[in-house]
Amino acid sequence: MKPFEEQFTAWVDGKLTGTALAEFEKRLAEQPGAVAEKEDALRLGEFLRAHPTAPNLGNGDFFNHQLMQRIAAEGPRPVVEKKRVAFWSLPRLAWTGAFCLAVALMLYETMIPTPAGVPANDGPQYFAQVVESWPCDPSISATTVYSAEDNVTVVWLDGLEYLPATYALN
């Protein structure tokens, strides 16, 4: 409570005395309806003392029903809670996957260059090329022959001694 209201309650109850009573009554001069309010509060107190209990209702259930209907009509409407949907629902997950796949294909095509002049899958994918050969013996020469028709590279060695097929390599 505010200090004025506390002092007003104490004044109505007759608990203000001495200088506190004098100072409060000076402040009451500024409040024109204060004396009438004190008289009303005193009359209400006397009435409540004379009639300590409420009268019995003849039809209490009807009164309760009417009261509950008024409260329901005047009160706020009940809030209907919306069903919370997960962020990653199945359709959203499918669209996100398709988008990521499209971005990956675009990056693959733009970021991985293909050399110009290389035919696209005309022959076998595996290709061997002999760049250089160093025989240990100077009397041996090594040459390579590539056949594009058969897709074969042959290493021809001249100057080696003949080894029979039955010679065991251990």
N, C-alpha and C positions, 0 to 999 in steps of 0.2 A: 504494500500500500504506500501511497504518497504521504508525506508528513501531515498535510492538511487533513486528509481523510482519517488518518490515525487520531489526530487531535479532535476531529469532529465526532468520531465514535466515542472517544473518552469523554467528551463534553456531554453527549447524549446520555451516556451511562452514569454521569455525575462523578467521574473520577478526576476531573481537572479541578485543582484548587490553587489558591494563592495567586502568585504573579503569572503563572501559566494560564490560569483562567482569565485574568484581566487582559493579558496580551491577545489571547484567542478571541475574546469578545470584541476587542478593537478590530481584529481582522474580519469578524463576522459582520461588522457594520457595512463592509463592502459587498457582502453577499445578501441580497434582499430576501431570498426565499429560505434562508437557513433556519429561521425560527419556526416557520411552517413545517419544514422537514423534520425538525426535532419533535414537534407536536405529533406529526404523523407516525414517526418511529415509536414514540411512547404509546400512542393508541394501539399500534400493531402489536407491541410487546404485551400490553394488557389483554388484547384479544387472544393472543396465542397462549397466555397463561390461563385464561378462562376456558379455552377449548383446546386442550392438549392433544387430542387425537382427531384425525380426519373422519368425517361421517362415512359409514359403510355404504357402499354402492349396492343398489338393488340388483344390477346386472353387470357385474364386473367384466365378464368375457366380452360382452358387446362393446363396452368402453375400450377395452384393450384392443379389440379388432379395429375399431374406428381410429384409435390412436396410431396403430401400426400402419394403417392405410395412409393416413396423413403424412407420417414420417417417410413412407416409401414414395409418395407423390412429390414431396418437397425435397427429398434428399437427392444426392447426386446419382446419376445413372451408373450401374455397375460397369466396370471396364472389362471388355471382352479381350482376353489375352490372345494375341496372334501367335500362331504356330511358328516357331523359329525354324527356318530352313537352314541346313548346313551350307556353308559357303561352297564347298566342293561337291555339288550334286552331280549325278551321273551325266546329264547333258552338258553342264559346264565343264566337266572333266574331259568329255569327248571333244568339245570345241577347242579347249586349251591344247589338247594333244595334237589335233589337226593343225592348229596354228604353229605349234613348235616344230612339227614335221615340215611344214611349208617353209618356215624360216631356215631350218637346217638344210633343206634342199637348195634354197636360194644361196645360202652361204657357200655350200659345196660347189655350186656352179660358178660363183663369182670369185671365190678365194683360191681354188685349186686349178691352176692353168693347165691346159692340154697343149702340148707342143704342136705348132703348125707343121703341116707336111707329113704327119704320121697318119697312116690310114687307119680308119676305125675298124678294128677286128677283121682284117682281110685274111690274116694267117694265124698260125698258132701264137699264143701269148708268150711262150718261152723262147728266147733267142740267146744263143751263145756266140761270142766273137772272140777269136784269139787275137790279142793285140800285139804281143811280142813273145818270142821264144828264145831260150838260151840253152843250147845243148852244152854238156860238159866237155865233150871231145870236139876239137875244132874240125875234125874230119866228118862230123855228122852235121847235116843241114836239115832244118825243119821248115816246111812250107805248109800253109793252110789253104784249103780249097773249100769254098762255100757253094752249095747248090741251093738256089732259091726255090727251084721246082720241087725238090725233095725236102727242103728245109733241114739240110744236114751240113755240118762243118766237119771236114776230114783233115787230120794232121798227118802229113806225109813226111816220114823221116828217112833220109838217104844216108848211107854210110854205116848202118848198124849191121852187125853180124847176124846171120840167120839163126833163129832159135827154133828148135823143133817144138811141135805142139805138146809133146810128151814131157817137155822139160818142166820140172816142178819148181815153182817159185816158193822158196822157203825163207 
